[in-house]
């Protein structure tokens, strides 16, 4: 059975109101979690005040421009080229922490564009959808849970994720980037259902790794 469809088997008895309320207990425990893999807080390239990496200064300057919302058109090929240059081992090994944060942010945006979102949608993916505050809070918590290195990923269970999926699936129109977040959640649930002997945390990590591997393969 397709793992993406499996969450639907668990939703018929759960109301959207219940799903949102059931997810609320996470709110007091959430915090801003910044990791090498993912940062819930949007990174503002206009606040970068460090030096540019000496081995790729022009590409780093382009990355800052790419990460700044604008009407300028950046095609996927250009985004991939800039990221590949900055991600090269020789360049990565010289990056400072602020520089690495920018390169990681570029990769996050590039992956979303690879999967069908526009650059502007990808840049805005961390912003909660234009919906009611409770559902917006669920969206923010899901962003944290889907990061396998976050504290929340280890405390999530299948019922919690299923209710969150229902709340977000019913929130109406979503951008392509926001839809990818919901789809990632669906895949985590499907994997957890398919392999009940494993933990939900394992499902989150493996789903993340699969997406990372697929995106990395497109750089080759």
N, C-alpha and C positions, 0 to 999 in steps of 0.2 A: 504493500500500500504506500502511496505517496506520502512522505512525512509531512509535507506542507498541508495536506488535507486532514491529517489526524487531529489537530486541535478542534476541528468542527464537531467531532464526536462527543466532546466534553462540554459543549456550550449550550445545548438546548434547554437545560434546566436552570441556567444562570441568567438573571436579569441584568441589564446594563447598570441599573442603579446599585444593585448588590455588588457588581464587579468593581465599581469605583470605590464604594465604601469599604469593601474588603481589602482594598489595596492601601487604604489610608494609614494603616498602622505602621507602614514603613516611614511615613513622613518625618516623625520625630527623630529617626535614626539616620536620616540621610545627611550627607555633607558633600561639599565639593571634593571630588576625587580626581586628582591629576596624575596620570601615569604615562609611561612611555607609549603604551598601546592606545590610550584614549583619554581625552580630557573633556569632561562635561562642560566646563566653562569655555566659551568661545575665545580663541586667541586673537588678539587685536594686533595685526601687523603694524599699524600706525604708531604703536607704542614701543616698537622695537628700537632700542637705543645702543645696541652693541655693535661690534665690528662685523664685517662680512668675512666669511671664510676665505682665506687667501688663495686656495686652490680653485675656487669657483665663485668669485665675487659677482660676476654678471648674472649667473644663474640664480644666485641667492637674491639678488635685487629683483629679478623677474618673479621669483617665488613670492616675495613680499607684495608685489603688484597684483599677482594672481589671487592672493588671499585677501585683497582689499576689494570690497564690493564696488562695482563700477559697471558701466554699460559696454566696456571694451570686450571684444570677443576673443576668448582663448579656447582653441580647439583642443580636443583630448590628446592629439598627437604631441602638441606643444607641451601640455601639462606632463605627459609621460616623459618627454625628453628632459624637461627641467628636473623632475624628481629623480630620474635615473642618474643624472649627473651629480646631484647632491647626495644621493644614496650610495654612490660608489664607495667602496671600502676605504680607499685612500683619502677621500674627502670626509666621510663620516668620522674617521678616527681623529680628525682635527677639530670637529665641531664643539663649540661650547654648549652648555645646557640650554640657553635661550635659542641658539641656532638650531639645535636638535628639535626643540619644541616646534619651531617653524617648519622644519622639514617633515616632521611627523604630521603636522596639521595639513601640509600639502598632500601627503599620502592619503589622509582621511578623505579630503575633498576629491582627490583623483579617483579613489575607489568608488565613491558615490557617482561620479560622472561616468565612469566605466559601465556602471549598471543602470544608466538611463536618466539620471537627473541632470539638470543644468548646473552650471557653476554657481549661479546665484542661489539655487535651491540647496546645493551642497553646503554653501557657506552658512546658510540659515538653518541647517538641519538641527542644530542644538536648541534653537528657539522652539518653545512649545507651540503647537498648532493653535490657530485661532478658534478656540472652543471654550467650554466652561472651565473655571479654575480647577475643579477636581480632576477632570480628565487631563488637563494640562500637567497637573502634578504627577499623575500616573505616567505620562509620557516622559517626564524628567527622571522618574525613578527607573523606568525601563532602560533609558540610556545608560544609567549607572550599572544596572544589573547585567546588561549585555557585555560589559567590560569584564573579561575573565579574571582580571587582577584586582577588581574592586572588592571592598568588604561586603557589599550587598550580594554579589554573585554567589557567595558561599552560604547565604542565609535564605535564598529563594527556594520555594518548593513548587511542585507542579500545579497545585490548585491556585496558588497566587499568580503564577504566570498565565494560567488559562483565563482567569478573571481579568487580568490586565490586557490580554489579547482581545477579549470581547469588548472591553471598554474602548480600546483604540481602534478596533476594526469598525466600530459603529460611529466613530466621531465625524463622519462625513468626508468632505473633500480633503485630500491630502496631497502635498507635493510629492514628486517622484522620490525625493530623498527621504521624506517622512514615511512614505510607503515602504521603503527599504528597511527602515527600522522595525516596522510592524512585521514585515516578511521575515526578518532575522529572528524576531521573537517567535514567530510561527514555526520556524525550522528548529529552534531550540526545544519547543514543546514536542514537536514530532519526534525528535531524537530521544527525548526523555521517555516518551510513551513506547517507542520501539525497543528501547534498551532499559527496562525497568530495574535491572540489577545494578545499573550505574546511577550515580548521583546526578542531580540537576546541574550541579557545578561542572561535572564532567561534560554534560551536554552543551553548556554555555561555552566552555573552552574549545571543545571539538568543532562546534559550529563556527566559532570565531576563526579557528585555524584553517578550516576548509575554505572560508571566504578569503582569508589572507593568501592561502596557497593559489586559489583560482586567480585572484587579482595579480599576484606576483608572476604567474605564468604568462600574463598578457604583456609583461614588460620585456619578455624575451624575444 
